[in-house]
Amino acid sequence: MKDTRPPFQAMALTSAIVSQLAGGPLAGVYLGKWIDGQFSTEPTFLIIGIFLGLGAGTYGTIHLVRTYTGDD
């Protein structure tokens, strides 16, 4: 069966996946470093922020792909 979706739709999906997988951990790092700076607890919140960012990015990517493929 031939895929009739435009190629730009695949590019948009790819860029959304990359931004979620990269943006989540980056936001976690910056937020964790900021909280560590406020409370002088380095690197506790940095590590917590990395893991929360990884989890949020992974969850968002799974949700996006499920919505895109119609499995939601």
N, C-alpha and C positions, 0 to 999 in steps of 0.2 A: 504494500500500500504506500502510495506516495504522500509525503508530508506536505501539506499545502500551506502551512504557516509561513509568514514572511520571515526572512533571515534576521531582520532587525529585532523581532520578538525574542529570538534565541540570544541575541547579543544583550538585550535588556535583561533577560533572566540571568545570564552569566554575570553581568555587572552587578545585579542586585545580590546574587549569592556571594560574590567576592567582597562587596561592601559590608555585608552582614558578618561574614567570617573574619574580616579584618577590623571592622569598626567596633564590634562588641568588645574584643579584648583591649583595643586601644582606649576606648572609653573607660573600661575598667581600670586600666593602668593609670590614666590621668586622674580619675576620681579617687582611686586608692592612694596615689601619691599626695593628692590635695588633703585628704582626710588624715593621712600620716603626718603631714606638715602641721595640721591644726592641733593634733593631739600628741605629737612627738612619739609615735608608736611604730616607727619604721622597722621593718617592712611588712608589718602585719596586714594592714588594709590594702597594701599593694598586691600581696599574694591573694587575698580574698577577692579583690577587684579583678584580677586576671582570671580566676576560676569562674566568677560570676559572669564576666564578659564572654568567656568561652562557652559557657552554658547558654547564655542569651543568644549568642551568635548561632550556635548549633540549633537551638530550638527555633529561632526565626527562619533559618535556612530550611529546616525540615518542614515547617508550616508553609513556607513559600512554595516549595517544590510540590507538596501535596495539593495545595490550592491550584497550582499551574497544571498538574496532571489530572486533576479532578478526583483525587482520592479522599478529599476532605469530607 
